[in-house]
Amino acid sequence: MHGRGARLARALLAGILAGALAAPATAGPQVVVTIKPLHALVARVMAGVGTPQLLVKAGQSAHTYALKPSDVARLHAADIFFRMSETMEPFTTRVAKALPDRVQVVTLEDTPGLRLLERRTGAPFEEAEHAAPGSDHDHTYGHGVIDGHAWLDPDNAKLMADRVAEALSASDPAQAATFAANAGGLKADLDALSAELARALAPVAGKPYIVFHDALQYFELRYGLRPAGSITVSPEVPPSAHRISALRQRLLARGAACVFAEPQFDLRLIEALVEATPVRVGTVDPEGSRIEPGPELYFTLLRNLARDLKTCLVAAG
């Protein structure tokens, strides 16, 4: 090859080499996350390096989600798979055990130092009545089953941010400083958020209400809220007519101001419960099913929870 053709060939080769050298050596670890609140925390820690993929999307529940073949393919191609727990996302149990050894499965419920609460049992949080007659605090904590909604306490979210940064850094050591800096910024924002929520919820602390299922206790205990019970013990199991009747009596006896539905579950159960009562109906969304996924979802989620609880409880007087 001579003359002009040789010069063009050399120029083309130089362009290819320059492009290869300019391209990043890695696009960051391939990450899959189960649910929106965790996805938001992971996205904040990964900012500037990569974007995590989300499994459970709008209108779906982690309690009842079934993996699609495309989900399984994404998980097998991942470097890291973040979930809360097998109890919180039961659909992950089998697939996590079947993933290749190179896929790092991170169960955030195992984060060191996390404040974990056992599921509340006894009236009014399960079918059987275990409370002593006349007891004002007739729920208990026991049976060793952990409530998986631990992300609803911002202090837990701070610890999870560090665990996420640790896992990402193990997969991509070259970006460890970025992950650590992102986690630090996230934790500072979480501190500010928690103070904001404490101020917002102070006027309704102690006002009784009923939720669809007992998903908010981390949030409630952090901010001094007072649930009077849940409609269903498990979101997968519809409550019996007997339980609806017993809860109707309870909400009237306790002066419950509101009953809170969740967007992904049947509103007719709530309507049956409050029929012919002065109790107001609100909606809470502890998993962010109505919020667009992304790095700011966690903050929107908790602000919305505070707003929705406060709006109904204040309106009820």
C-alpha positions as CSV (number, residue, x, y, z in Angstrom):
1,M,0.0,0.0,0.0
2,H,1.5,3.3,-1.1
3,G,0.8,7.0,-1.2
4,R,-2.6,8.3,-0.3
5,G,-4.0,4.8,0.6
6,A,-1.2,4.2,3.1
7,R,-1.8,7.5,4.7
8,L,-5.5,6.9,5.0
9,A,-4.9,3.4,6.5
10,R,-2.5,4.9,9.1
11,A,-4.9,7.7,10.0
12,L,-7.8,5.1,10.4
13,L,-5.6,2.9,12.6
14,A,-4.5,5.9,14.7
15,G,-8.2,6.9,15.2
16,I,-9.1,3.4,16.3
17,L,-6.2,3.3,18.8
18,A,-7.0,6.8,20.1
19,G,-10.6,5.8,20.7
20,A,-9.7,2.7,22.5
21,L,-7.3,4.6,24.8
22,A,-9.9,7.3,25.5
23,A,-12.6,4.8,26.4
24,P,-12.9,3.8,30.0
25,A,-11.3,0.5,31.0
26,T,-14.5,-0.5,32.6
27,A,-18.1,0.7,32.6
28,G,-18.4,-0.2,36.3
29,P,-19.8,-3.3,37.9
30,Q,-23.0,-4.7,36.5
31,V,-25.5,-4.4,39.4
32,V,-29.1,-5.7,39.9
33,V,-31.3,-4.6,42.8
34,T,-34.6,-6.0,43.9
35,I,-36.8,-3.1,45.0
36,K,-37.0,0.6,44.5
37,P,-35.9,1.9,47.9
38,L,-32.7,-0.2,47.8
39,H,-32.2,0.6,44.2
40,A,-32.2,4.3,45.0
41,L,-29.6,3.9,47.7
42,V,-27.4,1.8,45.4
43,A,-27.8,4.4,42.6
44,R,-26.6,7.2,44.8
45,V,-23.5,5.2,45.8
46,M,-22.8,4.3,42.2
47,A,-23.2,7.9,40.8
48,G,-20.6,8.7,38.2
49,V,-19.6,5.1,37.8
50,G,-22.7,3.2,36.6
51,T,-26.4,2.7,37.0
52,P,-28.0,-0.3,38.7
53,Q,-30.8,-2.3,37.2
54,L,-34.2,-2.7,39.0
55,L,-36.2,-5.9,39.2
56,V,-39.6,-5.0,40.9
57,K,-41.1,-2.1,39.1
58,A,-44.2,0.0,39.3
59,G,-47.4,-1.7,40.5
60,Q,-45.6,-4.8,41.6
61,S,-45.0,-6.1,45.1
62,A,-41.8,-7.7,46.4
63,H,-44.0,-10.1,48.5
64,T,-45.7,-11.6,45.4
65,Y,-43.2,-10.9,42.6
66,A,-42.4,-13.8,40.2
67,L,-39.1,-13.7,38.2
68,K,-39.3,-13.6,34.5
69,P,-36.8,-15.3,32.2
70,S,-35.3,-11.9,31.3
71,D,-34.8,-11.2,35.0
72,V,-32.9,-14.5,35.5
73,A,-30.7,-13.7,32.5
74,R,-29.9,-10.3,34.0
75,L,-29.0,-11.8,37.3
76,H,-26.7,-14.4,35.7
77,A,-24.9,-11.6,33.9
78,A,-24.5,-9.4,37.0
79,D,-21.5,-8.8,39.1
80,I,-23.5,-7.9,42.3
81,F,-27.1,-8.7,43.3
82,F,-28.5,-6.6,46.1
83,R,-31.6,-7.7,48.0
84,M,-33.1,-7.0,51.5
85,S,-33.7,-10.6,52.6
86,E,-35.2,-13.9,51.6
87,T,-38.2,-13.0,53.8
88,M,-38.8,-9.6,52.2
89,E,-38.2,-10.8,48.7
90,P,-39.1,-14.5,48.7
91,F,-38.7,-14.7,44.9
92,T,-35.0,-14.4,45.4
93,T,-34.5,-17.5,47.5
94,R,-34.1,-20.1,44.7
95,V,-32.4,-17.9,42.1
96,A,-29.7,-16.6,44.6
97,K,-28.7,-20.2,45.3
98,A,-28.5,-21.0,41.6
99,L,-26.4,-18.0,40.5
100,P,-22.7,-18.5,39.5
101,D,-20.1,-18.1,42.2
102,R,-18.8,-14.9,40.5
103,V,-22.1,-13.1,41.2
104,Q,-21.8,-11.5,44.6
105,V,-25.2,-11.7,46.4
106,V,-25.5,-9.0,49.1
107,T,-28.3,-9.4,51.6
108,L,-28.6,-6.0,53.2
109,E,-30.5,-7.3,56.2
110,D,-27.1,-8.7,57.2
111,T,-25.5,-5.3,57.3
112,P,-23.4,-5.0,60.6
113,G,-25.0,-2.7,63.2
114,L,-28.4,-2.6,61.5
115,R,-31.3,-2.0,63.9
116,L,-33.6,-5.0,63.1
117,L,-37.0,-5.4,64.6
118,E,-39.0,-8.6,64.8
119,R,-42.4,-8.8,63.4
120,R,-45.1,-7.6,65.8
121,T,-47.3,-10.3,67.0
122,G,-50.5,-10.5,69.1
123,A,-53.5,-8.3,68.7
124,P,-53.8,-6.3,66.6
125,F,-51.1,-7.6,64.4
126,E,-52.1,-11.2,64.0
127,E,-55.3,-13.3,63.9
128,A,-54.9,-14.9,67.4
129,E,-55.5,-12.7,70.4
130,H,-52.6,-13.0,72.8
131,A,-52.9,-9.8,74.8
132,A,-53.9,-9.6,78.4
133,P,-57.4,-8.1,78.8
134,G,-57.3,-4.4,79.1
135,S,-53.7,-4.1,78.0
136,D,-53.0,-0.8,76.3
137,H,-49.9,-2.1,74.5
138,D,-51.2,-5.4,73.3
139,H,-48.7,-6.2,70.6
140,T,-45.4,-8.0,71.3
141,Y,-42.2,-8.7,69.5
142,G,-41.2,-12.2,69.1
143,H,-41.1,-15.5,67.2
144,G,-37.7,-14.6,65.7
145,V,-39.1,-13.4,62.3
146,I,-37.4,-10.2,61.2
147,D,-39.5,-7.4,59.7
148,G,-37.8,-6.8,56.4
149,H,-38.8,-3.1,55.9
150,A,-35.6,-1.9,57.7
151,W,-34.9,0.8,55.0
152,L,-37.7,2.9,56.5
153,D,-35.4,4.1,59.3
154,P,-32.8,6.5,57.8
155,D,-30.2,5.4,60.3
156,N,-30.4,1.9,58.9
157,A,-30.2,3.4,55.4
158,K,-26.9,5.1,56.4
159,L,-25.4,1.7,57.4
160,M,-26.7,0.1,54.2
161,A,-25.0,2.9,52.2
162,D,-21.6,1.9,53.7
163,R,-22.3,-1.8,53.0
164,V,-23.2,-1.0,49.4
165,A,-20.0,1.0,49.0
166,E,-18.0,-1.9,50.5
167,A,-19.5,-4.4,48.1
168,L,-19.0,-2.2,45.0
169,S,-15.4,-1.4,46.0
170,A,-14.7,-5.2,46.2
171,S,-16.0,-5.6,42.7
172,D,-14.3,-2.4,41.3
173,P,-11.4,-1.3,43.5
174,A,-10.4,1.4,41.1
175,Q,-13.6,3.3,41.9
176,A,-13.4,2.7,45.7
177,A,-12.8,6.4,46.4
178,T,-15.8,7.4,44.4
179,F,-18.0,4.9,46.1
180,A,-16.9,6.0,49.6
181,A,-17.3,9.7,48.7
182,N,-20.8,9.1,47.4
183,A,-21.8,7.1,50.5
184,G,-20.5,9.9,52.7
185,G,-22.6,12.5,50.8
186,L,-25.7,10.2,51.0
187,K,-25.3,9.8,54.7
188,A,-25.2,13.5,55.3
189,D,-28.3,13.9,53.2
190,L,-30.0,11.2,55.2
191,D,-29.2,13.0,58.5
192,A,-30.8,16.1,57.1
193,L,-33.9,14.2,55.9
194,S,-34.4,12.5,59.3
195,A,-34.4,15.8,61.1
196,E,-36.8,17.2,58.6
197,L,-39.2,14.3,59.1
198,A,-39.0,14.5,62.9
199,R,-40.2,18.1,62.7
200,A,-43.0,17.3,60.2
201,L,-44.4,14.4,62.2
202,A,-44.2,15.9,65.7
203,P,-47.8,17.2,65.5
204,V,-49.3,13.8,64.9
205,A,-47.1,11.6,67.1
206,G,-49.3,9.3,69.2
207,K,-52.5,9.6,67.1
208,P,-53.8,6.0,66.4
209,Y,-54.4,4.6,63.0
210,I,-54.6,1.3,61.1
211,V,-52.4,0.2,58.2
212,F,-53.1,-2.4,55.5
213,H,-50.1,-4.5,56.6
214,D,-47.5,-4.0,59.3
215,A,-44.9,-2.4,57.0
216,L,-44.1,0.9,58.8
217,Q,-42.8,0.0,62.2
218,Y,-39.2,1.2,61.6
219,F,-40.6,4.5,60.5
220,E,-43.2,4.6,63.3
221,L,-40.7,3.9,66.0
222,R,-38.2,6.4,64.7
223,Y,-40.7,9.2,64.7
224,G,-43.0,8.3,67.6
225,L,-46.1,7.3,65.6
226,R,-48.8,5.0,67.0
227,P,-50.4,2.2,64.9
228,A,-53.5,0.6,66.3
229,G,-53.2,-2.5,64.1
230,S,-53.0,-3.9,60.6
231,I,-55.8,-5.2,58.4
232,T,-53.9,-8.3,57.2
233,V,-51.1,-10.3,58.8
234,S,-49.5,-11.1,55.5
235,P,-50.1,-9.2,52.2
236,E,-50.4,-12.5,50.4
237,V,-53.3,-13.7,52.6
238,P,-56.6,-11.8,52.5
239,P,-58.1,-11.2,56.0
240,S,-61.1,-13.2,57.1
241,A,-64.5,-11.6,57.6
242,H,-64.0,-12.3,61.3
243,R,-60.8,-10.3,61.3
244,I,-62.5,-7.4,59.5
245,S,-65.2,-7.3,62.1
246,A,-62.8,-7.5,65.0
247,L,-60.7,-4.6,63.5
248,R,-63.8,-2.5,63.0
249,Q,-64.6,-2.8,66.7
250,R,-60.9,-2.1,67.5
251,L,-60.6,1.0,65.4
252,L,-63.7,2.5,67.0
253,A,-62.7,1.5,70.5
254,R,-59.2,3.0,70.0
255,G,-60.4,6.1,68.3
256,A,-58.4,5.4,65.2
257,A,-58.4,8.5,63.0
258,C,-57.4,6.9,59.7
259,V,-57.0,3.6,57.9
260,F,-54.2,3.5,55.3
261,A,-54.4,1.5,52.1
262,E,-51.4,0.6,49.9
263,P,-51.5,1.2,46.1
264,Q,-50.8,-2.3,45.0
265,F,-53.5,-4.0,47.2
266,D,-57.3,-4.2,46.9
267,L,-59.0,-1.1,48.3
268,R,-62.3,-2.9,48.8
269,L,-60.9,-4.4,52.0
270,I,-60.4,-0.9,53.4
271,E,-63.9,0.2,52.3
272,A,-65.4,-2.8,54.0
273,L,-63.6,-2.0,57.2
274,V,-64.6,1.7,57.4
275,E,-68.1,1.4,56.1
276,A,-70.5,3.3,58.4
277,T,-67.7,4.7,60.5
278,P,-66.3,8.2,60.8
279,V,-62.8,6.9,60.1
280,R,-60.9,8.5,57.2
281,V,-59.1,6.6,54.4
282,G,-55.6,7.5,53.3
283,T,-52.9,5.8,51.3
284,V,-49.2,5.1,52.1
285,D,-46.6,3.6,49.8
286,P,-43.7,2.1,51.8
287,E,-42.0,0.6,48.7
288,G,-42.4,3.6,46.4
289,S,-44.5,1.8,43.9
290,R,-45.9,5.1,42.5
291,I,-42.5,6.9,42.4
292,E,-40.2,7.0,39.4
293,P,-37.1,4.9,40.2
294,G,-33.8,6.7,40.5
295,P,-31.3,8.0,43.0
296,E,-33.7,10.4,44.7
297,L,-36.6,8.0,45.1
298,Y,-35.6,7.1,48.7
299,F,-36.0,10.8,49.8
300,T,-39.3,11.2,47.9
301,L,-40.5,8.0,49.5
302,L,-40.0,9.0,53.1
303,R,-41.2,12.5,52.5
304,N,-44.4,11.1,50.9
305,L,-44.9,8.8,53.8
306,A,-44.7,11.6,56.3
307,R,-47.0,13.8,54.2
308,D,-49.6,11.2,53.6
309,L,-49.7,10.1,57.3
310,K,-49.8,13.7,58.5
311,T,-52.5,14.8,56.0
312,C,-55.0,12.2,57.0
313,L,-54.3,12.4,60.7
314,V,-54.5,16.2,60.9
315,A,-57.7,16.2,58.7
316,A,-59.3,13.6,61.1
317,G,-58.8,16.0,64.0
